[in-house]
């Protein structure tokens, strides 16, 4: 059982990293990765909103898996 949760944590962690990399590609260059903004506020639409929501969901799943793993071991 512990092995299953450990593998699940690894898979979810890799998915979170991949989604964050996809989000950084659309940010307009290397400056967006380090927090530089262009001063224009935009709303998230389409794929950008989907990636944002998926990131939140995966982070919540990762936290839940971590807590369950802590309680089991």
Secondary structure by P-SEA (a helix, b strand, c coil): caaaaaaaaaaaaaaaaaaaaaaaaacccccccccccccccccccaaaaaaaaaaaaaaaaaaaaaaaaaaac
